């Protein structure tokens, strides 16, 4: 169940213009997403960090909910399976952020910010 905002779409192959690729370490690549036109590297890093934090918060919410469901005196197996599947989709989105462009990063940050607020409100009965 990959319902995350970075679910892959159709791939269109074409021989585009040649371009030079900078070689960076895998660690540096994960920590510094590519710069988008009109934005600085600092803007990209801040947006990437914000998106990663929002995804992390949602994953943490699911971890807590899974823990509580498992520790329940009468765990709901269906709810537990749903929570685990939702958490896995979040983990996949988190991994996809490593190669996302600035627009995708912004989309993930917005979607996961709203998702966390929704989950927190539901948890508090609001």
Secondary structure as UniProt FT lines:
FT   TURN            5..6
FT   HELIX           26..31
FT   TURN            37..38
FT   HELIX           41..71
FT   TURN            73..74
FT   HELIX           77..96
FT   HELIX           97..99
FT   HELIX           102..123
FT   TURN            124..125
//
